[in-house]
């Protein structure tokens, strides 16, 4: 019986080639898929998630969505459950197939942010240290609140950096996030886009009040703001209307969208099968197509229609 052995030098060369190719693929890919879609003028589709179960995490990880918004405002603010949920979304087969560490479905969190500045900063720090790729801050009514939200997501910058301001407030202990992202240069990437063009974090402001609509021009020009999210149900309630279908509510939505389009800020809104195509055509750059329980038939249909409207089918 004849046996063949591969020369050690050849084995080493093949190993170096394999790992070099993997490193090159990773360096060319954004860690945050949403930012990659924004930079390529492609809309993104997601889901609101209230279910922290591992089964739901596994289902969402291979759903065909681009992102999920984990709602810790209306579900318990439980960081340990969030950490387990993120682990459940890790799709090793997809990582191997793609050759980079970009998640197919990017996890974001909406924090409660119910208290003052100290509570907001603490909540932001905890979910970022677990490893989420961005935060949606609820009930942003003015520029000062948006500025604080951005600062809560940033580390203090190294002396001489071109983007020292707005000054970061995030404490430095990202051990779980470094491990979860799997990249060697987390500290260099963990900044807000587009203020830092290489940043991989998104600071998203939730507009759900007449004050937020009134102050939208000041809010969208905050350095480091990565996106606006409009909540039609909350907005209609705060405006005194029983339904988001009220013409006055739609006018407010279009005011916010118009400001975002003028300043090239990605704008989001909740949709369904009956509205997703119109919203994409209006210029919304990311939308939710449903809520939890995996991808329901209605959400799946809305996703299909949205992808068709975006030319991504």
Phi, psi and omega in degrees: 000125183266140177239151181237142178238147180264133182302139180305322181296322180291319178300314180298318181297317179296320180296316179298318180299317181297312183288328176295318178297319179295318179295320179295318179297321179292320182293334181274347185255140169293143171287324181263106184299325182298317179296320177300317178295318178299316182293338178258015178055039177248133177288157182238151185233135184216192186215146169273128184241128175245353187262114184268011186288153178293326177298318179293322177301314180297319179296315182292328183297335180239030188276342187091356175287166176262330182205161167231146175254104181282115189270099176261009172276316182257353171247166184301142175275087186235099186292325179293319175295323177298317180299317178295321179297317179297320176299320180295337179274355181288117184253092185296323180298318179293320178302316179295319182293320183278331181079016174213173188262011179288123177294142174297322180238114187273127180270128172241167180228136166262116182274162179292315179046044186277337184263209181273200185298318183297320180292318178299314180298318181295317179297315180299315181299317184294315183286328176292320180293335174288325175132011179292161187260006178171167183228138168258124181262119183283159171052052174271115186253342186207175184295320182300319178294320179294321178297317179296319180299314179297316181297325180295337181267348186260145166281151168303136187275156178292141179308134179092355178295143182289345182239055180297326182251149358289140187298132182286151181238002184283129175287152190259098171199067188265034189304317181291321180295319178300315180294319183291316178293324177078016180252151184282342187243047182305315184299329179284332184266342186276063175224168187276133174266143006264005178307313171257109183302335178266000180292151182240012180250144178244125173261111187246129181256131181266118180260115185217024182213159175300327179294320178297320178295316181298325184259017189297325180298322179286326182290313186291346180263009177291125178299133180096349177291129184254349181180160175241141175234125179263131176254095185301320182293311178297321181296315180297320179296315181291338177273354177090022179248147183281343185218143174295348181283353179301136181304325180294325178291317178297323177298320178295319178301316181291330175297314179294314179300317181300319178294320179295317180295321180297323184257009178058045176253125179302133183239138183236161176200157174283143180219177172215187183300331182276351185231345190297320181294318178298318183294321178295317180294331178288340178119005175293132187260347169207143186217154167263144183250006179167191178237199201290190179084036186078211180249102181293169180297323178294316179294321179297321178292319178297320178298316179299315181294321179295317178297322177295318179295329181271357182073025181251013182286000000 
